[in-house]
Amino acid sequence: MRLLLMSDTHLPKRAKRLPGQLLAELPHADVVFHAGDWVDTATLDLLESRSRRLIGVHGNNDGPDLRARLPEVAYAELDGLRFGVVHETGPAQGREARCAARFPDLDVLVFGHSHIPWDTVAPGGLRLLNPGSPTDRRRQPRCTYLTATLTDGALTDVTLWRLPQR
């Protein structure tokens, strides 16, 4: 199972559209994750129409239209792994322990907000993944997103993709 993970698209404020490289991944993804801060409903409509399965949440910059359509936290079981998606997880310091305590029944937590890619494992085994942002690099050298493969209950080939500078 091929996974595509993104967050913090902030359209159309930070970019006019999603990068072509990211859009080209959509037909290959069995599941697309978006960890919030869409900002516009057009991006949600686009991903819903082009994704086999979309799992998304709203973020702190998402207004009432998006909040009405998306939960604050989303859950899914995929190939035996329990996934959660949330926008905010608080400061980097102590994140693993805080998330492990808040989400004790998950195997993988996808989160956003910081625009900083993150891939760690908390005590107890919770994998925390932040794909960064494909449209707003902030203090990062490049905009980013993640892909991964899920096979026989194992998450493998987690790859951070750095987009060309605009």
Number of C-alpha atoms within 10 A of each C-alpha: 15 18 20 24 27 26 33 29 26 23 19 15 12 15 14 11 16 16 15 9 12 17 14 10 15 18 11 15 22 16 18 23 26 27 32 30 23 25 23 18 14 13 17 17 10 12 19 15 11 14 19 14 15 18 22 30 28 30 27 15 15 18 15 10 12 20 14 9 12 18 17 16 18 18 17 13 12 14 13 13 16 16 20 24 27 23 24 18 18 12 9 10 8 11 15 20 15 16 18 21 14 11 15 12 12 19 20 21 23 26 31 28 22 22 25 16 19 17 12 13 16 16 11 12 14 23 21 21 20 27 31 32 30 27 27 20 20 14 10 13 10 18 24 26 22 24 20 17 18 18 13 11 13 11 18 12 12 15 13 18 18 16 19 10 8 8
